[in-house]
């Protein structure tokens, strides 16, 4: 079962880290140029929107919390057939 596209999330996280680093550099050096202008590409705006959604999402989704509690209680059961199907489907996708 694929929950998310890991490379895309890693890319967004890397862009966000670079953004935070550039903010730190800008704050430490001060605003030396008043006439600079930045225009984001369509892809940049899309990534910014995805980043905003990721930041506003809760850390633990309700379903993940249910699974965590079931695992801790020893009541979480998964069909071996479902696991095998998920592994086969994941291999087909790569």
Secondary structure, DSSP 8 states (H G I E B T S, - for coil): ---S-HHHHHHHHHHHHHHHHHHHHHHHH----SS------HHHHHHHHHHHHHHHS-SS-HHHHHHHHHHHHT-----HHHHHHHHHHHHHH-
